[in-house]
Amino acid sequence: MAYFNFKIISFLSSKQHHKMRGEKTLFSFLPLFLISLLFFIFISQTTATNYPINVWPKPTTFNWPNPKSISLSPNFTISHPPHRYLTSAVYRYLHLILSEHHHPIITPAINLTSSTPLHSLIISISDVTSPLAHGVNESYVLSTPSDGSPSAYITAETVWGAMLGLETFSQLVYGKPTRVAAGVYIHDLPIFAHRGVMLDTSRNFYGVDDLLRLIKAMSMNKLNVFHWHITDSHSFPLVIPSEPELAGKGAYGNEMMYSPADVQKIVEFGLEHGVRVLPEIDMPAHTGSWAEAYPDIITCANMFWWPAASSPALAAEPGTGQLNPLSPKTYEVVKNVIHDTIAMFPDSFFHGGADEINSACWNTDPSIQKFVASNGTLSQLLEMFINNTLPEILSLNRTVVYWEDVILSANVKVSPSLLSPENVVMQTWNNGPNNTKQLVSSGYRVIVSSAEYYYLDCGHGSFVGNDSRYDQPPGTDQGNGGSWCGPFKTWETIYNYDITYGLSDEEAQLVIGGEVALWSEQADSTVMDSRIWPRASAMAETLWSGNCDERGMKRYAEATDRLNEWRYRMVARGIGAEPIQPLWCVKNPGMCNTVHPFTS
């Protein structure tokens, strides 16, 4: 059995295979003769690159030996085990399947069979009790009939895998009158357990409906973690019941807050779509907005961020302020924030921030100046803060996520000995694969968000006024136009990135996944969809089934046509994804490639 499991995923990279190797699959229970048959089918189908109908992200195993379609009965039904969130998903997908009538840009060249219309989709689940949490089994098997049978089938270990199977089934349905791909067999499971989008709602505000639309689009793409960077120096929009003044004075306005009822709605919507909501309260840096309610616990609050050219900046960008670890009041407020936030968010992960500690900001405070004059260090201040807050989070049964800065910063950091890899996950954003290597070498599980590849805000210039980088004579190299992380990260850049590059198989196992990130200095709800989609779709496929074909070759060329079609379908579903090519290219597959499609 182990040999067969190795063969069926052998088209993945060795590190990807190593990551999936320990997962229990539905093949484990199949008789040997059926395993051999499925293995033959799998090998024969992996040599194909495209089908008349495709699924995004590309399934691990997709077999359609004789492409044809079957009519969908107007009385089509979906049967399933009772479950609060699965029932909601079934109702949603049943409506979508019967009403979408997707028209592919290029009409599929497949015949409609004269078989009995498909009357039902039957869902079977082994374990209906598994909660939505990191590492939950998301595998499923989907089959549609080609012999006149009235039913299609989804078999999954958990309801969360079944939801993913429903999304896949919905993408096999098209046309008016409605038809579905017939004779399809899919066995699917992700390479990486953590596949996310990070959105910053502090610098600019996003309404609840915007966040729900983001979660909806994530579920379509089989992304399963909405990392919500809720607060920062710019605003504090989250209503904390025990500390109401934080939002009352720190939000941009009464209409720009998230109440506990709003949070509950977002979390529930996430559960209905198989998407976890991971909250981040960034601290002790990036906390200038806290000063509106508690000025005494914030250093360098509301100061000009760069006082003079000869002095260091007080923050990485306009919006200064950091919590003072020497103030007892700091911990009273922080502990209330931690408790109330965790009470609102049931996910087992809590993101504590801990990035970009600014030495100059802390050094403006008299008490910290005195501490340093007595041979104290700023790293000891950060250690003090971590020692006072990490146990509080752990006591509430949460795994803590920190940005890599907490141990990798060049200036202010703590010893890794304070942060047990058993309880702490690191999120990397700097220095590409090198920092990932440093973190896994220290034994940490890692979420990859490398700015060089996964920052969706890059390439849009600088938001600070009076920026002399824009004042260059004609003919001068304009550089990145003031964007610190430019250029713009194209979908190909994202698709081609291997988040385990340079790691051994053992080290690669510690990379639990990745997140694209949209920081919101120059983004809000008016551009959210186009900034995120379909670039996040590119990451979604690479984290689900990889970016290489069965020969180990990058498949970005054949992915182009599939992503074009998928973007078109997302737009029809109400997601404002930006185009990646002219429509002419979509209607003439391969003609916009750099290599002629009819040459070998």
N, C-alpha and C positions, 0 to 999 in steps of 0.2 A: 504493500500500500504506500509506503514512503517513497518507493521508486516511482510509482505512478504519479504521486503528487508532485514529485520533482519534474517529471516530464511535462505535465500539463501546464506548468508555468515557466518552462525553460526558456521561453522567448523573452522573459524579463531579464534585466541585468542580474548579475549574481547577488548583489546587495539587496535588490528588490525581492529576489527569491528567498534570500535568507530571512528577510523581514516577514514574509508570508508563511515560512516553512512551519512554524509552530502552531498555526491556526487550524482549528478543527474544521474540516470541510464536509459538505453534504455527501461527497464521494466516499467518505469513510464507511458508509453503511451499504454501499452497493455491492452486489455479487461480482465475482471476478470476471465472468463472461461479459457483463454489462460494462465493467470498467474498461475492458479491452476494446469493446465497440466504441465507447465514448472517446477513448484515447485515439482510435483511428479517425474518428470524425473530427476530433480537435486538430490533429496534425494536418488533415486535409484542408481544413478551413483557414488555418492561420496563414496560408500562403496568399490568401486574398487580401486586398487592401481596402476595397470599397464594395458596398452593396447598393442596390437601388434605394433602400431605406437604411439609414444609419441611426445609431444611438450615441448621444453625447452625455457624459464621457464614454469613450469606447469601452465596452465590457471586457473583462478579463478573457472570457471565452464567448465567441459569437459564431454560431454555426447556422447557416442557411443554405443547405446544399442545392436546393431547387427553388430559387426565388419566385414566389407567386403570392397572391393575396386571396383573402377570403372575405366575404361580406360580413359586416357586423349587424347583428339583429337589432332592430329598433327597440326591442324589449330586452336588450343586453343587461345582465345583472352581474354583480360581484358578491360572492359569498365569502365570509371570513369569520374567524373566532371573535367573540365579543371582546372589545378592548376600547377604553375611552378615547384614546388618541388615534388608534387605527380606524375606528368607526368614522371619525371625522375625516381622516385621509381618504377612506373609501368613498364617502359621499362626495368629496371634492373631486376625486379622479373620475368617478362615474359621470359627473356633470361635464367635466372636461372632455372625456372620451366621446360622449354623445353629442357635444355641441361645438367642438373646436373646428372640425372639418378642414384640417391643415392641407394646404395645397403646396406641395414641394415646388421649388423654383423650376426644377426640371422634372417633368412628369415621369415617374418611375416606369421603366420598360419591363413591366411584369404583368402577367396575365391574371385575370380574376377567375378563380376556380368556380366550377358549378356545384361545389360541395355545399352541404347544409350550412347556412350562416352561423357564425359564432354566437352562441346564446349566453355564455357565462364565462367568468373568470373565477376560478376556485383557489382560495388562499389557504394554505396549511402552515401552521406555525408550531414549532417544537416547544418553545418556552415563551409564554405570553407575559411572564412576570419580570423579565429583565428590564431594569430602568435604563433610560437614555443617559449614558455616562461614557467617559473615555474608555475605549477598548471594548465596547459592546460589540457583539457579533453582528455584522452588517451584510453577511452573505445571503444570497438567494439564488434559486434556480427558477427560470421562466421557460415555459414551452408553449407554443401555439400549434394547433393541429393542422395537418395537411390531408387527412384521410376522411374528412367528413364528420369527425367527432365534434360534438357541440360545445366543448369546453376547452379553455386554456387553463394553465396551472402556474401558480407561484408557490414554491416551497421555501420556507425561510426558518432559520433558527429563532429569530426574534421579530417582533412587530416592526422594529426599525429597519431590518433587512427587507421585510415585506413592503414597507413604504417605498424603498428604493426600487423594488421590483415593479411597483405600480407606476413609478415615473418612467421606467424603461418601457413598460407595456404601452403607456400613453404615447411614447415616441414612435411606436410601431404602427400607430393608427393614423390614417390620413384619408383625405378625399371626401367628396359628397356625391353620391351616397357613401357612407363611411365604410371603409375596409381596413383590414389589418394584415400585416405580414404573416403568411402561413408557413408552417413547417420550420419555425425558428426554435433553436435551442440555445439558451444562454445560461452559463454558470458564472457568477460574478461575485467578487469581493475586492475590497480596496487593499492597495499596498500599504497606505499610511492611515492610521486611525484618526489623526487630527488634521482636518482640512478646513481652513477657516478664512474668514474675511474680518479684518479689523477696521472699525470705523470710529473716528474721533468726532464726538458730538459736543465738545467744549468750545473749540475755536469758532465754529459756526454751528447753529442749531438745526436739527432735523426733527420734523414732526413724527409722531407715533406711526402714522400711515406710511411714511417713508421707510421706517425701520421694518415695518411689516412687509413692505414690498421687497426690501432687501432679503429678508428671510425667505420669502416666497421664491425669489430667483435663486437663492442658494440651494434650496431643496431641489429645484429643477436640475441643478448642476452637481448634485450629490455632494455638496459641501455641508459640513455638519457642525461647525462652530462659528457662531457670531461673537467675536471678541469686541465687546462694547467698551471703548475708551471713553468713559462718561465724563470725567472731570479733568481739568487742567488749570493752568494759571489764568486762563482767559475767562472761564465761567464755571460755575458749579450748578448744573441744571438738575441734579438728582435731589429730590426731597427726602431728607433724612428725618424720620419722625422724632427722634430724640434730640436732633440738632436742626430745627426748622430754619434757623437764621442763615445757615450755610447756603441754601438755595434762595431763601427769602431776600438775602442781600447779595448773593454771589451769582445768581442767574442773570441773564440779559433782560429778563422781564417776566411778569407773572404768566405770560402765555408761552414762555420758553423754559418750562420745567417739566420734569418727568415725575409724576406722583407715584406712590406705591400701587395705585390702581393701574396706571399706565404700564408700570413694570410687570405687574401680574399679567396684563393683556399680552405683552410682548413675549414673556416667558411661555405662556400657554400656547400662543401662536407658534412659537418655536417647537414645542413638544408635538403639536399637531402636524408639523412639517419635518420632524426628525432632526431639528437643529437645536443644539445646546446654546444657551446664552451665557457667556463667560464675562463677568463684570470686571472692569479695571478701575480702581481708585488710585491714581498715580500719586505717589508720595515717597520721600519727604520733599523732593523737588517738584516743580510744576504745580505749586499749590498757592500761587498768588491770589486766586479767587477766594480762598479761605479768609483772607485778611479783611474782607468786607464785613464779616461777622466777628472775627477774632484777630484784630490787628496785633495783639500782644504775642501771638505764637508764631508769627511769620516774620522772617528776616527779609530785608530789602524790598518790602512790598511797595508797589506803585512807584518805584524809582525808574528813571530813564534807563533803558537796558544797557546803553553803552555811554557812560558818562563823559569819556574823553578818549581821543585816539590813542593816547599814551597809556591808558589804563585798561585792564581787562573788562570784558563785557560781564554784566551781572546775570545774564541768561543767554541761552542759545539763540533766542529770538525775543522780540518785544513781548512783554508779559513776564514780570519778575516776581519772585517770591518763593521761599522755601520754609518748611516747618522748622522750628527751632528745637532740636533734640534736648536742649538743656532746660526747657520749660516744662514743669509738671503738668500745666494746663494742656500742653500739646497732647499728652497721652490720654487725658480725660476725653478730649474731643475725638481723637483718632479711634479710641476703643469704641466709642458710641457709633462712629461711622462704620467701623468694621462689623459690629454686631448687627446694626440695622440693614446694612447692605447684604450681608450673608443671609439674613432672615428673608429678604426679598428675592434672592437668587438661589435656587436649589442646587445649582450645578456643583459638582465636587471640586472644581477648580476656582480659585480666587486670585486675581492678578493684582499684585501689590506695587507695580511700577518699579520704583527705585532706579530710574535712569537719570542721566545728565545732572548729577550733583554739581553745583557751581560753587567753586571755592570763594570767589569774590563776593558772592551774595552772602554766604555765611559770615564772611569776615567783616561785613558792615555792622554786625551786631556787637554791642559792648560786652555782653556776657560771653560770647564766643571768643572775642578778642582776649578777654581775661583768661579763658580756658586755654587758649593756644599759648599765651604768655607764660602759663604754668606748665609748659611742656606737653600739653595735650595736642592731639592732631585731629584734623578734620575727618580722617578715616575712623578715628575712635568715636567721633560724633555719629557717623553713619552706623557704626557697630552698636552704639547705644540705642539708636532708633530701632534697628533690626531686632536687638535683644528684647526690646520692650513690646514690639508689635507682632513679630513672627509667632511666638508662643500663643498669643491671643487668637490668631487665625487658625493655628493648628488645633487649638482646644475646641474649635467649632467644626472639627472634622473636615478640613479643607486641605487640598494640595495647593501650595502657593506657587504662582508663576511670577518670576521677576525678569525684567530686562537684563541683558548680559552685563550691563554697566556695573551692577552691584559687586561683581568680582573681577571684571576685566577693565574697568576704567583706569586710565593712566594716572589719575590724580587722587580721587576719593573712592575707596573700595573697601570691602571687608574680606577677611580670610575665608576661603571656601570651607574651612573647618566649622564655621558657624552655620552653614547652610547644608543640611544633610540631603544628598541626592534622593533619599527615600521620600522626602517630603516636599522637595523643591524642584520645579521645572524651570529651565532657563529659555528665554526667548532671545534669539540673536538677530541683530539688525546691521551690524558693522562688519566690514572687512571680509565679506563673503565667506567662502569655505574655510578660511583660516580660523575665524573665530568659532565656527561650528566645530572644527577639529579640537580647538582648545577646550571647549565645554564638554564634549563627549569624552575627551581624554581624562577629564576630571570626574567622570562617572555620572554626569548629569543627563537626564532626558532633555531633549532640545526641540523647540519649535523654531523653524527657520523662517525669518522675514527679511532676508538680506536686502538692504536698500538698493544695491546694485541691480537687483532683479525684480523685487516684489513690492517696491514703493510706487503706488499708483498716482501719487501727487507730483512726482518728479517731472521736470521738463516744462513747468508752467511759469518759470521765472521766479523772481523774489517778490515778496509782498511788502518789504520795507520801502518807505518813501525815500526820495533823495538818493537813490542807489546809483553810484557813479559807474557801476559795471555796465549800465545801459548807455552811458554817454561815451561812445567810442566813435572815432572818425570812420567814414565809409571805407571799406576795404580792410578794416581791422578785424582780426579774429574775434567774434562775439562770444566765444566760449560757450557756456551753457546758459547765457542770458540771465545770469544771476541766480539760477537754480543750483543749490548746493549739490543736489544729487542727480542733476541732468546727465544725459538726455532723457527724454520720455521713454518709458519702458514699454516697448512694443509687445504685442501678444507673442511674437516669435521669440523675443528675448526671454519672456516668462516661460514659454513652452519648452524651450531648449535647456532650461536650467535643471541640473541634477543636484538636489539638495543634500545628497550623500557623497558628492564629489570628493575624492581624496581620502575617503574613510575606509577602514578595514570593514569586513563583514560584521565583526563584533561591535565596532564603533557605530556602524550604520543602524544597528538595532536600537540604539539610544535616540535616534532621530524619530520622534513620534509623528512628525508631519510639518506642515507649513501654513503660513497665512500671508495673503496679500494685504497691504495696509493702505488705507486712504486717510491721510492726515488732512485736516480741513481748513488750513489757512486760506486756501483759494477754492474751496468746494463747499457746496451746501446741497439742498434737495434739488436745485435746478439742474445740477450737473452730475448728481450722484450716479445715476444709472450709466451714463456714458463713460464716466471715469472708471467704473468698476467692470462693466460688461462690454465686450466679451473677454476682456483680458483675464478676469478671474476664472472664466470658463477654461482658458488655456491651462492655468494651474490646476484646476479641478481634474482635468484628464490626466495630467502627469502624476498627480498624487493618487489617482484612482487606479489606473492601469499602466502608467509609465508613458514615456515619450519615444519608445523604440519599438520597431517591428520584431518579428520572430528571428530576423538575422542580426539583431542588435543595432540596426541602423536607425537614426533619428527619423521619425515619421511626420515631420512638420509639413512636408510637401503635400502628402495626401490628406493631412489634417486640415489644410486650407479650405478645400471644398466642403468638407464636413462642417467646419466651423462657420463658414458662410451660411450654410443651410440652417445650422443651429441658431445663429444670431437672428436670422430671418424669422424663425419660429418663436424665439424669445420676444421679439418685438411684437409679434401677433398676440402674445400672451400678456402684453402690457408692460414689458421691461424695455426701457429706452436704451438698448445697447447700441454702441456706435458701429458703423460699417467698417469692414476691414479691406474691402476692395470695391471697385465699381460693379454695378449690377451686371454689366457685360461679361465680366470675368466669371461671375457665378453662372451665367447662362452658357458659358463656353468653358467648361472645366478643363484645366490644364493649360489653356492658351495664355494665361498670365504668368506662367512659371518662367524661370530663367533657362530651363532646358525644354526643348520642343517635345510635346507629349508623344509624338510619333517616332521619336528617335530612341534608340536603346542606350 
